[in-house]
């Protein structure tokens, strides 16, 4: 948090949002603490300052209330900020870090010195210091001290600006301060020198007479000797007052924001290099950075604006005009310039060189060779490309990443600039998450952000973001007085476009169809030719950026402009080539073998282009290409957890008429499988048979086997019985296709089926063989999924330690591959293992991750497992209401018709346990009975055991201890027959129930009933 006293007392959050401080006395308390600049203020002193001669009945208590109100105001604005108001022995202090207040920043800049630092120091002032409490006795001394420092800084800054020859600008700037301090001789003397240097001799003499008269009338004094000497020099037009100007560097009206590191770098280069070129796209802030960097250079600094020159204009003549060399003798301008600057130490700032590059380059080469004391700082959209040049590429301002928190927003240069400019347009403006979106969409380009800020008052940030698709119309007006090329976003880019030749224009326009950049190979295919040389030229001209790879990108605004330069036919052709190229790329990328990780990385890099290609094919009605892309990317999107996107593109492609019959049939199968994965069980069941029958049209046996497998994989949770029945034919089809991958994938279904039926031996065989096949194939996804089933086998057979180790290995491997959906499922399995070990806190954390990631990924299986686990652990941890809500929601989401899903028995068991805990024994019995029926329907011995154990506890709670004992005996026998040992949490439940039954029946009767239950079917 930052505080301000250089004007009304104010506080701002780190994001620049003003902090409302309620009440006059609370504001006075804040002002008092700030007046002491972090030092402890005794409570008695604060009470006296706040209430004076009329203290409240209980002054310490009243002060404590005001302190609490101040802390609450700070905390409401910035969590953790209440700690800034510290209690000290006998008083309070406001903790201020370096730069924690504008007063501290002001002092630091004064210590730094120099015209630039002093200008920034003075820009901090918003009015008189402590303006809203200036009459309070505690503020008077601090305010007076700051006011004296300020006026001294005004004088020091004026002195530095005079030395730089800024007489005219300074004469106007000092007028208000002279009016406020008419007897301050140094200030008036500086004003006289500025007026005289600006050609206003009579005004300078009149100002001197006003000072002389005021001193005599008010103080009975005469002006000091220095001022008298200055007056005499003005009267006689002393040549010493007209010494050659040391430059003409303009002073920008606003501070440079977000460029501290860049400014340091460029200033360092100017100390060592004689030619530095700031290159970058239009509007990126090259001129502002050049002015700020040059402002710290001692000696002569000359600013030469070249934008107004026509192509081929005489650049040397323009420079000599700025330096005032026209009255010198006859050599041609370059020679005249070299002669005039030989022996002088000067910095030339040549601004906007891009349209007169050859002419600037010729002049600069001659200057550097013939005038060794001259340095050049050039700006342009491309380098001069001459010997000795150091190119410093000016990047856009850094933008916050998606989902940035308050700290990331505060650290962003783009946000800081937009906040500053928007607050200048609308003082009520506050930073919101929309600002981050705006900064990213405008690529962090300062000019675009400044143009957008002028619209904040009318549209708000959300309105600006909503209209960015029509950005050239939105940002069609800017500041009056700006150069024409900087008045609109369109004009800014149009300036660069006009400098291109036709071949480069054609390449730039076609590059605009790419989304998030492209490789050189992709550029060649889509731009229809060898474009490497054009790419190099466009990079040099800052219209294309290059990243590692190499990869070439257009700023979003440049791409939007370039598309307007493509006629509809050319755009359609470019988009068709783009879609065809990316369809081929997706089809060639290996995602089921040792190159899986490289393939995922490749498609990740091209995800935006793949999405754009799919959308373009659909818009063009190109069913063949749309189907190719949807099918080629179906497996990639499963691995990356982009299931909703996969379903969308498959549905969009299938909605188009036409396309190869085989591709349509395969797309129907994949769309059906995805419906099952995302929990649309009714949709899956309705489409399954037609999808499987339609696969007869797929002539490629491998593609047909994989599509058949995916249909079954998608519905495996919803239709366990059907999946089991299909295992034999599916395995035979995979073997006939000679596809080891689909054979291994079918073993995953066999593992699921064996686990559902608690067949530990079959589960181990299937999972081990799947691990072997996937390892031989080099498929990491397969190893992840097969590894999960090995962990499930260990858990099923009671080896929970091994299960946890295997599951953590699976999570590690899934994390390396960034397999979001599989990681979500793995978290759910890990939560189940922790639950079985009675580690409920760890279980709840893992289940929460599974539920959250599953919901984000559209993975219904992981979401359900997470929600189910949260319900079960919630019951164990005593949060019955939340647990019941979760489980009831899951139950309500299960269709009444159709096969029961695998998780139904556990949902009912969980609800039954909650009912029993609440003492609702009749309801508990009904729920556990339903769970038992569901377990039997699924032929799931473990679920049957869970249900019978829960039913036993419920029946005992209803008072029938003998039947409860027989049920417990039956459950134990079910476990023994299936080889299912009780996990620690289950053992705790069984042991507790056994002790209760022993107390109710006695040892002998209990043993008899347990034995009877073990011999008969579940009652």
Secondary structure, 3 states (H helix, E strand, C coil): CEEECCCCCEEECCCCCECCCCCHHHHHHHHHHHHCCCCCEEHHHHHHHHHCCCCCCCHHHHHHHHHHHHHHHHHHHCCCHHHHEEEECCEEEECCCCCCEHHHHHHHHHHHCCHHHHHHHHHCCCCCCCHHHCCCHHHHHHHHHHHHHHHHHHHHHHHHHHHCCCHHHHHHHCHHHHHHCCCCHHHHHHHHHHHHHCCCHHHHHHHHHHHHHHHHHHHCCCCCHHHHHHHHHHHCCCHHHHCCCCECCCCCCCCCCCCHHHHHHHHHHHHHCCEEEEECCCCCCHHHHHHHHHCCCCCEEEEEECCCCCCCCCHHHHHHHHHCCCCCCCCCHHHHHHHHHCCCCEEEEEECCHHHHHHHHHHHHHHHHHCCCEEEEEEECCCCCCCCEEEEECCCCCCCCCCCCHHHHHHCHHHHHHHHHHHHHCCCCCCCHHHHHHHHHCCCCHHHHHHHHCCHHHHHHHHHHHCHHHHHHHCCCCCCCCCHHHCCHHHHHHHHHHCCCHHHHHHHHHHCCCCCCECHHHHHHHHCCCCHHHHHHHHHCCCCEEECCCEEECCHHHHHHHHHCCCHHHHHHHHHHHHHHHHHHHHHCCCCCCCHHHHHHHHHHCHHHHHHHHHHHHHCCCHHHHHHHHHHHHHHHHHCCCHHHHHHHHHHHHCCCCCCHHHHHHHHHHHHHHHHHCCCHHHHHHHHHHHHHHHHHCCCHHHHHHHHHHHHHHCCCCCHHHHHHHHHHHHHHHHHHCCHHHHHHHHHHHHHHHHHCCCHHHHHHHHHHHHHHHHHHCCHHHHHHHHHHHHHHHHHCCCHHHHHHHHHHHHHHHHHHCCHHHHHHHHHHHHHHHHHCCCHHHHHHHHHHHHHHHHHHCCHHHHHHHHHHHHHHHHHCCCHHHHHHHHHHHHHCCCCCCCCCCCHHHHHHHHHHHHHHCCCHHHHHHHHHHHHHHHHHCCCHHHHHHHHHHHHHHHHHCCCHHHHHHHHHHHHHHHHHHCCCCCHHHHHHHHHHHHHHHHHHCHHHHHHHHHHHHHCCCC
